[in-house]
Amino acid sequence: MDDAPLTAPARPCPICGKPAARKFGVFCSERCSLVDLGRWLGEGYRVPTSESPEDTPAKPARDGAGDGRDDGPEDEGTE
């Protein structure tokens, strides 16, 4: 029989290429895992799609419109 371990060979860290550490999953360190997280949160990674930008819904305006507050100019003395 073969004395090879039952686990797959270690893959390199996807950020820096060093050997991955079990403690950090596929990464070699906390730093590399945080670099990867920052790329996801900063939209550095994107999932390919066949939709064109015209097919995606527009994001709502962030100017406070429609939030129930009246931030417009006040009409004092115009009765």
N, C-alpha and C positions, 0 to 999 in steps of 0.2 A: 504494500500500500504506500501511498504518497504521504509524506510528513508535512505537506504544505498547510498553512492555516486556512480555516474555513471562511475567512473574511477576504473581501476584495482588496487589492493593493491600494495603498494610500494615494490619493490624488493630490496634486499640488494646490496650494491656496489660489483661488481665482483672481485675487488682487495682486499679490506679489510673487507668486510662484514657489514660495518656500513650502516645505512639507506641512500638511494640515495637522492641527492638534485636536485630539478628540474633544477636549474641553470647549473648543470654539466651533465645533461642527466641521464645516468644509473649509474654515479659515484657519490661519496659523496663529492669530492673536486677536485680542479684543479690538485693537486698532483697525485691522483689516475688516473685521465684521462691521465696525462703525463706518468705515469708508464706504462699504457696500450699501449699508442702510442709507447713508447720505445721498448716494447716487439714486437709489429708488425714490427717496422723498423729494429730491430735486428734479425728478423726472429725467434723470440721465439715462435710464433704461426705459425702453418703450416696447410694447408688444406689437408686432406687425399686424396690420389690419388692412382690409380691402376697402374700408370706408374712406371717402374723401372728406376734407374739412367741412364741406357744405352739408354733408349728411349728419354731422354731429350737432346735438342741440347746443344753443348758445348758453353760456354761463350767465346767471342773473347778475344784474348790475350791482355794484357794491357801494352805491352812492347814498344808501339809506332810503331810496324810493320804495314805497310800499310797505314800510315797516311800522306804519301807524303814527310816526312822529311828524310834526309839522315844523320843518326846519326852514321854511321859506320866509321871505321878508314879511314883516308885520305891517298891516295897513292901519295905522293909528290916525284917527280923526278924519276918516273918509266917508262918514255917514251922510 
